[in-house]
């Protein structure tokens, strides 16, 4: 089994005044390359904290996060920035589109930040928008498209630098069930067609049918599939 992600006794504690809040409590996990893993649990169980740690947006209080055997905790700021830019694409619940940019410009932006030319960025963005079925909306701004379309733009943007890993934090949380299912289908195709490793944090039980594996989360700890009832 080719393991791309490995968590070893990962804990995250936030210090709020005189109180310590344990978001992750010594979790262990191995994710094979090309797997679509669903981490399901209620709000506040630690899912978003885990996504932030895997994306290099935050560092654990203790433990190790290994990506292809490289420990994120050993990376300096420059290395972490490069990791976030090149190795992972993150899809957020609230889309995080830049309102003054149109759809194509939002998708192309990370490619430009990487130092690619405007022509290369536009060509890559056009290719990805075609893949997610939004090419005809490329000149629209965020306020002119639906929530489901904004999430598809966010997925295309997450793919622009061809990352190995896609992290999705409640990608259907702000969508109706029908639109949410379309987003799940797109993520499933990314796993199947592009062989991306996808970790999706969600409270939705519908996501499991698209996954290779489901892990349940409660109070900052993982539980075996089917062990925890919500």
HELIX and SHEET records of a PDB file:
HELIX    1   1 UNK A   47  UNK A   54  1                                   8    
HELIX    2   2 UNK A   72  UNK A   74  5                                   3    
HELIX    3   3 UNK A   77  UNK A   86  1                                  10    
HELIX    4   4 UNK A  103  UNK A  113  1                                  11    
HELIX    5   5 UNK A  118  UNK A  131  1                                  14    
HELIX    6   6 UNK A  135  UNK A  137  5                                   3    
HELIX    7   7 UNK A  142  UNK A  144  5                                   3    
HELIX    8   8 UNK A  147  UNK A  159  1                                  13    
HELIX    9   9 UNK A  177  UNK A  194  1                                  18    
HELIX   10  10 UNK A  205  UNK A  210  5                                   6    
SHEET    1   A 4 UNK A  19  UNK A  32  0                                        
SHEET    2   A 4 UNK A   3  UNK A  16 -1                                        
SHEET    3   A 4 UNK A  62  UNK A  67 -1                                        
SHEET    4   A 4 UNK A  70  UNK A  71 -1                                        
SHEET    1   B 6 UNK A  88  UNK A  91  0                                        
SHEET    2   B 6 UNK A 165  UNK A 169  1                                        
SHEET    3   B 6 UNK A 197  UNK A 202  1                                        
SHEET    4   B 6 UNK A  36  UNK A  40  1                                        
SHEET    5   B 6 UNK A 213  UNK A 218  1                                        
SHEET    6   B 6 UNK A 221  UNK A 223 -1                                        
END                                                                             
